């Protein structure tokens, strides 16, 4: 299980643009670096990050081996209705992590 830190407002006014920040702890091995035994460490990266608000996609990005370890993502979304923002990371070796954040829209 990965450690995930999310910073998002608990409440927002209807129509307000809110910032959502997320940090996931992940080593992000490129597949080009030799290990202590001289063999190449297998590639292990997060390939895709998506965010949905009540099931509708509000943000998506593809990642590559050039992304640093423990990637930080920040994006903005317009608060239209109360609900749940689901942040999902997927990657090599069947990696998948998800975090949910509730935002109440007034």
C-alpha positions as CSV (number, residue, x, y, z in Angstrom):
1,X,0.0,0.0,0.0
2,X,1.3,3.4,-0.9
3,X,1.2,6.5,1.3
4,X,-0.9,9.3,-0.1
5,X,-1.2,12.9,1.0
6,X,-4.1,14.9,-0.4
7,X,-4.9,18.6,0.3
8,X,-8.4,19.6,-0.8
9,X,-11.0,21.9,0.7
10,X,-13.7,20.3,2.8
11,X,-16.2,23.0,1.6
12,X,-16.6,25.3,-1.4
13,X,-19.1,27.7,-2.8
14,X,-21.0,26.7,-6.0
15,X,-18.9,27.8,-9.0
16,X,-15.7,28.4,-7.0
17,X,-12.5,27.1,-8.5
18,X,-10.7,24.9,-5.9
19,X,-7.1,23.6,-5.9
20,X,-6.5,19.9,-5.2
21,X,-3.0,18.8,-4.4
22,X,-1.8,15.2,-4.1
23,X,1.5,13.5,-3.2
24,X,2.1,9.8,-3.6
25,X,5.1,8.0,-2.2
26,X,6.5,5.8,-5.0
27,X,10.1,5.0,-6.0
28,X,9.6,5.6,-9.8
29,X,12.4,3.4,-11.1
30,X,13.2,4.3,-14.7
31,X,14.5,0.9,-15.8
32,X,17.9,2.4,-16.9
33,X,19.7,2.4,-13.5
34,X,22.0,-0.4,-12.4
35,X,21.5,-1.9,-8.9
36,X,24.1,-2.9,-6.4
37,X,24.7,-6.2,-8.2
38,X,25.3,-4.4,-11.6
39,X,22.0,-5.6,-13.1
40,X,19.5,-3.1,-14.3
41,X,16.7,-2.3,-11.8
42,X,13.4,-3.2,-13.5
43,X,11.2,-0.2,-14.5
44,X,8.5,0.6,-12.0
45,X,6.7,3.8,-12.6
46,X,3.3,5.3,-12.2
47,X,1.9,5.6,-15.7
48,X,-1.4,7.4,-15.3
49,X,-3.1,9.7,-12.8
50,X,-6.8,10.5,-13.0
51,X,-9.2,12.5,-10.8
52,X,-13.0,12.2,-11.0
53,X,-15.7,14.2,-9.2
54,X,-18.9,12.2,-8.7
55,X,-17.7,9.9,-11.5
56,X,-17.0,12.6,-14.1
57,X,-13.3,12.9,-15.0
58,X,-11.9,16.4,-14.1
59,X,-8.2,15.8,-14.6
60,X,-5.9,13.2,-16.2
61,X,-2.2,12.9,-16.9
62,X,0.2,10.4,-18.4
63,X,3.5,9.9,-16.6
64,X,6.9,8.8,-18.0
65,X,10.2,7.6,-16.5
66,X,11.3,11.2,-16.4
67,X,8.9,11.9,-13.5
68,X,10.6,12.2,-10.1
69,X,10.1,9.7,-7.3
70,X,7.1,10.6,-5.0
71,X,5.3,12.6,-7.7
72,X,3.3,15.7,-6.6
73,X,0.3,16.7,-8.7
74,X,-1.7,20.0,-8.3
75,X,-4.7,20.9,-10.4
76,X,-7.9,23.1,-10.3
77,X,-11.5,22.1,-10.6
78,X,-14.8,24.0,-10.5
79,X,-17.1,23.1,-7.6
80,X,-20.5,22.4,-9.1
81,X,-22.0,19.9,-6.6
82,X,-21.2,18.2,-3.4
83,X,-19.6,14.8,-3.8
84,X,-16.5,12.7,-3.8
85,X,-13.3,13.4,-5.6
86,X,-11.5,10.1,-6.4
87,X,-7.8,10.3,-7.2
88,X,-6.4,7.2,-8.9
89,X,-2.8,6.2,-9.8
90,X,-2.0,3.2,-11.9
91,X,1.4,1.9,-13.1
92,X,3.8,-0.9,-13.8
93,X,3.7,-4.3,-12.1
94,X,-0.1,-3.9,-11.5
95,X,0.3,-0.9,-9.3
96,X,-2.9,0.9,-8.4
97,X,-3.7,3.3,-5.6
98,X,-6.8,5.3,-4.8
99,X,-7.8,8.1,-2.4
100,X,-11.2,9.6,-1.9
101,X,-12.0,13.1,-0.7
102,X,-15.4,14.5,0.1
103,X,-16.1,18.2,-0.8
104,X,-19.4,19.8,0.3
105,X,-20.6,22.5,-2.1
106,X,-22.8,25.2,-0.6
